[in-house]
Amino acid sequence: MTSQHNPFDLDRIKSESPVNDLYYFSSCASTNTEALNWAHGHDCNNSKLLPALFITPSQTAGRGRGSHSWYSNDGALTFSILMCVSKQNAVALAARVGLAICDAVDRVITTHSSLACQLKWPNDVFLDSKKLGGILIESPEAGIFVIGIGLNVNNSTASLPEMVSNESISIIDTIGSLADINGLLVNIIQLVHEKTTMNGSNPIDISAAWQQRCMFYSTTVCLDSGSGLVTGLCHGIDSNGAILIGVNDRIVPFVNGTIRPV
């Protein structure tokens, strides 16, 4: 059941998604922090405990990649999944999660809009060239990952600070009505689980799928690697999730940094 202050149907989420446990917070600083704290006090190799979901309608100090923060307000979807991921499926994990989010969001907006989600390397989800959400993946121990996801769903960007709203978009503004936030959450969890549990007999071509979603594919970008700037044509990602940029007649993979269009 949902309420004015809790938009989540916890029974539905637990019954329809592959999570084994669920932790709801009326408010918390960061669901990733809650998941990491939980992981440090439990045996994460116990298959009966994971995947575990940590969720809140009010995240007050969300963390992004590096020193970035994630601003969220009422109606946003902020949650973390704590799960075991094999070494094989941990390769390009952010790309796998990004593809799962895009597929789930497209199912929501497809009957209302011709827009489709795009991915900006390494961990951002965009719609109509504006940021819809982001991913933060952390690992408390080998083989165990906290997958944090923040999405603008039923929080109109008109209510965000101007500096944020000009570069952001939400699902409610795209479709013109409230989205089924519980259905979207269930779909994301199902797809993340699917894309991170595939075995060798059922591979997914991450690089090809990601290329179809790549925001800057075949355009000139500038990569800030932290140790210098590199400018070249974006060729998507390789099978390890590294961004591919054309440099001096070679296609070079980069594993760290941020990109922007030139």
N, C-alpha and C positions, 0 to 999 in steps of 0.2 A: 504494500500500500504506500501511496505517496501522501505528502501533506504540504501545506503552504511553505514550510521551511525545508522539507526534504522531498525533492522531486523524484527520488529514486525508489523504484519498486524492488526492494532488496530480495524478496522471495522470487520474483520473476527473474531477476538477474542471476541468482544462484541456480535456479532450476533450468534456465535456458542456455547458460554459458558453461564452459568447461572448468570453471573455478571450483576448487575444493573448499575454500574458505573465503570469507568476506569480512572486511573490517570497515565499518562506517564511522565517520567523524562528522559531527555537526559543523565543526570548524577545525582547521589545523593549519600549521604554517606551510607544510609541504607533504604531499602523500609519498613522495620518494623518500623523504626523511623518515616518515613513519614506517615504511616498508624496510628500509635499511636497519632501523632500530629493532624491528621485529626479527629480521634475519640474524642479527648478532646474538639473539637470545634463544634461537631455536635450531633444531637440526633440519637444515634445508634439504638434506638428502632423503628425508622421509617423504616418499611419494604421496602419502595420504594428506600432507599439508599443503602441497603446491599443485597447481597454481593458486596463489592467494591474491585477492583484490583489495586494494586500499582506496577508498573513495570519499570525497567530501564535496558538498555544494559550495563551500566557502574556504578557498585556499588563500591564506593571507600573505605568504611569502614564498610563492612558487619560484623554483630555480630553473634556469635555462642552462644552455651549454656555456662552459667557461664561467665568467663572472656575470653573465646576463641573468636577468630576472624575468619571470613570466607574470604578467598582470592579468588577473581574472576577476570577473564580477558576477553578480547573480545571473544564473542561466548558463554559465560556462560549464563545460565538462572537464573535470580535472580528476585524474585517477592514476594509479600505478598498479602494474601487475608484477608480482614476484614469482618467477618461474625458473625451472631447470631448462637449459638449452644445451643440446649436444655441441661438441666442438665443430662438427660439420655445419650445423644450422646457425651457429653463432657468427659465422662468416657473413659479412654484409647485413648484420642484424638490424641496423637502423633503416636500411633500404627495405628489408622485409616488412618491418613495422610500418614504414611510410606507405608502402603499397597496400597493406591491409587497411589502413585508415582511408586512403583514397577510394578503394573499392567500396567501403562501407558508406562513406559520405556520398558518393555518386548514386548509390541506391536511394538515398533520401532525396536528393535534389533533381534526379533525372526527369521526373514528371512535371517539374516546375521550371526547369531552366536547361538551356543547352550547354551550360558551363560544365567543365570537368576539372577535378582536382589535379594540381601539378605539384611536383616535388622540387625543392631547392636544396641542393647538397649543402651540408650533410644531413640535416634533420628537421627541415621546415616543410609544412604543408601549405600550399597556396591555392587560392581560388580567384579567378579574374584578376590575376597579378597582385593580389593582396593577401596578407598572411592570415590563414585560417587557424593554424595551430602549430605546435611543435612537439618534439620528442626529446626526452632526456633519458639515456640509458646508463645505468651504473651497475657495478658488479661487486658485491660484498665478498665473494669467494669464487674460486674457479667453477665454472659451469652454472653458476647462479646469477641471474640478472634481474634488476629492477627496471622495468620499462615504464617510464613516466610519460603520460600523454596529456596535453592541454589543448582543448578545442573551443572555439567560439561557436556555440550552438544556439541557445535561446537567449543570449545576451546581445542585444543590438549594439553595434559599434557606436551608435549615436550617444550611448551612455558612457563611453570610454573617454579618457582624457584626450584632448585634441591631438597631441603628439602621437598617441597610439592609434586613435581612430582613423586618421588619414591613411595609415598604412595597413589597416586591418579590415577583415570582413567576417561576417557571421552567417550561419545557416539561416537564421530567422529573417535576416535582411535579404537573403537570396531567394527564399521561397515565399516570403510574405506571410508566414504563419508559424506557430510553434511546431518544432520538430518533436518526434517521439524520441526523447533523449534516452529512454531505457532501451528501446529497440536498437538505436544507434550504438549504444554501449555494448549490448549483447553481440551485435554483428562485428564490432571491432575486436572484441575478445575472441570470438570464434575464428575470425580471419587471422589474427595474430597467432593463435594456437596452431591453426592449419599451416601457416607459412613458416613456422619455427619447429614443426615436428615432422616434416617430410623426410623420408629416408631416401637412400640412394636409388631405390627402384621407382621413385616418384619425384624426380628433381624439378625444381622450378628455375627457369632461366631468369635470375634476378636482374642481370644487367640489361637484357632485352626488354623486360617488363618495365624497368625503371626508366629506360630510354624513352618509352612511350609517354611517360609522365614528366620527363625532365623539362623544367621551366626554361632552361637556357640552352637546350640542345641545338647544336649547329649555329650558335651565336658566339660572338667574341666576349670573353669574360676576363675579369682580373681576379686572380687568386692571391689572397694575402695569407701566406703560409706561416707567418710569425717570424720568419727569418728573411723575408723579402717578398716582392711582388712579381707575379708571373702573369703575362697577358697572352691569350691565345684562344683558339676555337674550342668550344666545349664539345666533347664527344660522349657525354653521358658518364657511366661508371663501368668499372670492370667487375669481374665476378667476385672480387673481394670487397667491393664497395668503395674503392678509391675513385676519385674524380679523374677523368681523362681529359687532358688539355693538349692541344697541338702546339708544340714548341720547336722552332727551328726544324721544320719538316719531320718531326717525330711526335708520336702521341705518347705523352708522359703521364703516368699515374701519380696522384698526390693523395696522401692519406690524412693530412691535417690542413686546417685553414678554413677560410670562408671565401665565398665568391660573390661577385656582383657584375652586372652587365657593364660593358664599356660604352 
